[in-house]
Amino acid sequence: MSDPDPQLSAPPDDPEEMALPPSLRLLKWLVIVLTITLICGLITVVALIVTRMPQAFATQAPIVPENLVLPQGTKAAAVTFGKGWVAVVTEDDRILVFGTDGTLRQDISIAP
């Protein structure tokens, strides 16, 4: 076996021979800019999640008054909470509006 030709294995000494073509240089810079943009975007998303999540968990769930009693024979289909009131939609197409103390304020019939 003979030794490989030293001219073939050695890198060229002339920097112009090593330079990338203009289209590849542009592509190289586009990839660098895209990488930086993705890193900045990921940092922004993580920062927003970290700063906003404690606020989401800080709000308390609405509390149903303990002495809220539905009229005899009615079943709740949905419950809605407002400031100072609780509305219960029943299966017999009525909306019962209760105060925060559990007293019935209003009974609204829903026409089909």
MODELLER restraints for C-alpha pairs under 7 A, 6 or more apart:
rsr = mdl.restraints
at = mdl.atoms
rsr.add(forms.Gaussian(group=physical.xy_distance, feature=features.Distance(at['CA:62:A'], at['CA:81:A']), mean=6.84, stdev=0.5))
rsr.add(forms.Gaussian(group=physical.xy_distance, feature=features.Distance(at['CA:65:A'], at['CA:100:A']), mean=6.05, stdev=0.5))
rsr.add(forms.Gaussian(group=physical.xy_distance, feature=features.Distance(at['CA:65:A'], at['CA:101:A']), mean=6.21, stdev=0.5))
rsr.add(forms.Gaussian(group=physical.xy_distance, feature=features.Distance(at['CA:65:A'], at['CA:102:A']), mean=5.66, stdev=0.5))
rsr.add(forms.Gaussian(group=physical.xy_distance, feature=features.Distance(at['CA:67:A'], at['CA:102:A']), mean=5.28, stdev=0.5))
rsr.add(forms.Gaussian(group=physical.xy_distance, feature=features.Distance(at['CA:68:A'], at['CA:102:A']), mean=4.16, stdev=0.5))
rsr.add(forms.Gaussian(group=physical.xy_distance, feature=features.Distance(at['CA:68:A'], at['CA:103:A']), mean=6.86, stdev=0.5))
rsr.add(forms.Gaussian(group=physical.xy_distance, feature=features.Distance(at['CA:74:A'], at['CA:90:A']), mean=6.33, stdev=0.5))
rsr.add(forms.Gaussian(group=physical.xy_distance, feature=features.Distance(at['CA:75:A'], at['CA:90:A']), mean=5.49, stdev=0.5))
rsr.add(forms.Gaussian(group=physical.xy_distance, feature=features.Distance(at['CA:75:A'], at['CA:91:A']), mean=5.79, stdev=0.5))
rsr.add(forms.Gaussian(group=physical.xy_distance, feature=features.Distance(at['CA:76:A'], at['CA:88:A']), mean=6.26, stdev=0.5))
rsr.add(forms.Gaussian(group=physical.xy_distance, feature=features.Distance(at['CA:76:A'], at['CA:89:A']), mean=5.88, stdev=0.5))
rsr.add(forms.Gaussian(group=physical.xy_distance, feature=features.Distance(at['CA:76:A'], at['CA:90:A']), mean=4.45, stdev=0.5))
rsr.add(forms.Gaussian(group=physical.xy_distance, feature=features.Distance(at['CA:76:A'], at['CA:91:A']), mean=6.21, stdev=0.5))
rsr.add(forms.Gaussian(group=physical.xy_distance, feature=features.Distance(at['CA:77:A'], at['CA:89:A']), mean=5.49, stdev=0.5))
rsr.add(forms.Gaussian(group=physical.xy_distance, feature=features.Distance(at['CA:77:A'], at['CA:90:A']), mean=5.06, stdev=0.5))
rsr.add(forms.Gaussian(group=physical.xy_distance, feature=features.Distance(at['CA:77:A'], at['CA:91:A']), mean=5.52, stdev=0.5))
rsr.add(forms.Gaussian(group=physical.xy_distance, feature=features.Distance(at['CA:78:A'], at['CA:88:A']), mean=5.83, stdev=0.5))
rsr.add(forms.Gaussian(group=physical.xy_distance, feature=features.Distance(at['CA:78:A'], at['CA:89:A']), mean=5.06, stdev=0.5))
rsr.add(forms.Gaussian(group=physical.xy_distance, feature=features.Distance(at['CA:78:A'], at['CA:90:A']), mean=7.00, stdev=0.5))
rsr.add(forms.Gaussian(group=physical.xy_distance, feature=features.Distance(at['CA:79:A'], at['CA:87:A']), mean=5.72, stdev=0.5))
rsr.add(forms.Gaussian(group=physical.xy_distance, feature=features.Distance(at['CA:79:A'], at['CA:88:A']), mean=4.57, stdev=0.5))
rsr.add(forms.Gaussian(group=physical.xy_distance, feature=features.Distance(at['CA:79:A'], at['CA:89:A']), mean=6.25, stdev=0.5))
rsr.add(forms.Gaussian(group=physical.xy_distance, feature=features.Distance(at['CA:80:A'], at['CA:86:A']), mean=5.84, stdev=0.5))
rsr.add(forms.Gaussian(group=physical.xy_distance, feature=features.Distance(at['CA:80:A'], at['CA:87:A']), mean=5.03, stdev=0.5))
rsr.add(forms.Gaussian(group=physical.xy_distance, feature=features.Distance(at['CA:80:A'], at['CA:88:A']), mean=6.42, stdev=0.5))
rsr.add(forms.Gaussian(group=physical.xy_distance, feature=features.Distance(at['CA:81:A'], at['CA:87:A']), mean=6.33, stdev=0.5))
rsr.add(forms.Gaussian(group=physical.xy_distance, feature=features.Distance(at['CA:84:A'], at['CA:99:A']), mean=6.10, stdev=0.5))
rsr.add(forms.Gaussian(group=physical.xy_distance, feature=features.Distance(at['CA:84:A'], at['CA:100:A']), mean=5.52, stdev=0.5))
rsr.add(forms.Gaussian(group=physical.xy_distance, feature=features.Distance(at['CA:85:A'], at['CA:97:A']), mean=6.70, stdev=0.5))
rsr.add(forms.Gaussian(group=physical.xy_distance, feature=features.Distance(at['CA:85:A'], at['CA:98:A']), mean=5.59, stdev=0.5))
rsr.add(forms.Gaussian(group=physical.xy_distance, feature=features.Distance(at['CA:85:A'], at['CA:99:A']), mean=4.49, stdev=0.5))
rsr.add(forms.Gaussian(group=physical.xy_distance, feature=features.Distance(at['CA:85:A'], at['CA:100:A']), mean=5.33, stdev=0.5))
rsr.add(forms.Gaussian(group=physical.xy_distance, feature=features.Distance(at['CA:86:A'], at['CA:97:A']), mean=5.76, stdev=0.5))
rsr.add(forms.Gaussian(group=physical.xy_distance, feature=features.Distance(at['CA:86:A'], at['CA:98:A']), mean=5.11, stdev=0.5))
rsr.add(forms.Gaussian(group=physical.xy_distance, feature=features.Distance(at['CA:86:A'], at['CA:99:A']), mean=6.24, stdev=0.5))
rsr.add(forms.Gaussian(group=physical.xy_distance, feature=features.Distance(at['CA:86:A'], at['CA:100:A']), mean=6.76, stdev=0.5))
rsr.add(forms.Gaussian(group=physical.xy_distance, feature=features.Distance(at['CA:87:A'], at['CA:95:A']), mean=6.51, stdev=0.5))
rsr.add(forms.Gaussian(group=physical.xy_distance, feature=features.Distance(at['CA:87:A'], at['CA:96:A']), mean=5.54, stdev=0.5))
rsr.add(forms.Gaussian(group=physical.xy_distance, feature=features.Distance(at['CA:87:A'], at['CA:97:A']), mean=4.35, stdev=0.5))
rsr.add(forms.Gaussian(group=physical.xy_distance, feature=features.Distance(at['CA:87:A'], at['CA:98:A']), mean=6.12, stdev=0.5))
rsr.add(forms.Gaussian(group=physical.xy_distance, feature=features.Distance(at['CA:88:A'], at['CA:95:A']), mean=5.64, stdev=0.5))
rsr.add(forms.Gaussian(group=physical.xy_distance, feature=features.Distance(at['CA:88:A'], at['CA:96:A']), mean=5.10, stdev=0.5))
rsr.add(forms.Gaussian(group=physical.xy_distance, feature=features.Distance(at['CA:88:A'], at['CA:97:A']), mean=6.40, stdev=0.5))
rsr.add(forms.Gaussian(group=physical.xy_distance, feature=features.Distance(at['CA:89:A'], at['CA:95:A']), mean=4.54, stdev=0.5))
rsr.add(forms.Gaussian(group=physical.xy_distance, feature=features.Distance(at['CA:89:A'], at['CA:96:A']), mean=6.39, stdev=0.5))
rsr.add(forms.Gaussian(group=physical.xy_distance, feature=features.Distance(at['CA:93:A'], at['CA:109:A']), mean=6.30, stdev=0.5))
rsr.add(forms.Gaussian(group=physical.xy_distance, feature=features.Distance(at['CA:93:A'], at['CA:110:A']), mean=5.33, stdev=0.5))
rsr.add(forms.Gaussian(group=physical.xy_distance, feature=features.Distance(at['CA:94:A'], at['CA:107:A']), mean=6.92, stdev=0.5))
rsr.add(forms.Gaussian(group=physical.xy_distance, feature=features.Distance(at['CA:94:A'], at['CA:108:A']), mean=5.55, stdev=0.5))
rsr.add(forms.Gaussian(group=physical.xy_distance, feature=features.Distance(at['CA:94:A'], at['CA:109:A']), mean=4.47, stdev=0.5))
rsr.add(forms.Gaussian(group=physical.xy_distance, feature=features.Distance(at['CA:94:A'], at['CA:110:A']), mean=5.54, stdev=0.5))
rsr.add(forms.Gaussian(group=physical.xy_distance, feature=features.Distance(at['CA:95:A'], at['CA:107:A']), mean=5.88, stdev=0.5))
rsr.add(forms.Gaussian(group=physical.xy_distance, feature=features.Distance(at['CA:95:A'], at['CA:108:A']), mean=4.97, stdev=0.5))
rsr.add(forms.Gaussian(group=physical.xy_distance, feature=features.Distance(at['CA:95:A'], at['CA:109:A']), mean=6.39, stdev=0.5))
rsr.add(forms.Gaussian(group=physical.xy_distance, feature=features.Distance(at['CA:96:A'], at['CA:106:A']), mean=5.92, stdev=0.5))
rsr.add(forms.Gaussian(group=physical.xy_distance, feature=features.Distance(at['CA:96:A'], at['CA:107:A']), mean=4.72, stdev=0.5))
rsr.add(forms.Gaussian(group=physical.xy_distance, feature=features.Distance(at['CA:96:A'], at['CA:108:A']), mean=6.38, stdev=0.5))
rsr.add(forms.Gaussian(group=physical.xy_distance, feature=features.Distance(at['CA:97:A'], at['CA:104:A']), mean=6.04, stdev=0.5))
rsr.add(forms.Gaussian(group=physical.xy_distance, feature=features.Distance(at['CA:97:A'], at['CA:105:A']), mean=5.48, stdev=0.5))
rsr.add(forms.Gaussian(group=physical.xy_distance, feature=features.Distance(at['CA:97:A'], at['CA:106:A']), mean=5.02, stdev=0.5))
rsr.add(forms.Gaussian(group=physical.xy_distance, feature=features.Distance(at['CA:97:A'], at['CA:107:A']), mean=6.37, stdev=0.5))
rsr.add(forms.Gaussian(group=physical.xy_distance, feature=features.Distance(at['CA:98:A'], at['CA:104:A']), mean=4.40, stdev=0.5))
rsr.add(forms.Gaussian(group=physical.xy_distance, feature=features.Distance(at['CA:98:A'], at['CA:105:A']), mean=5.18, stdev=0.5))
rsr.add(forms.Gaussian(group=physical.xy_distance, feature=features.Distance(at['CA:99:A'], at['CA:105:A']), mean=6.27, stdev=0.5))
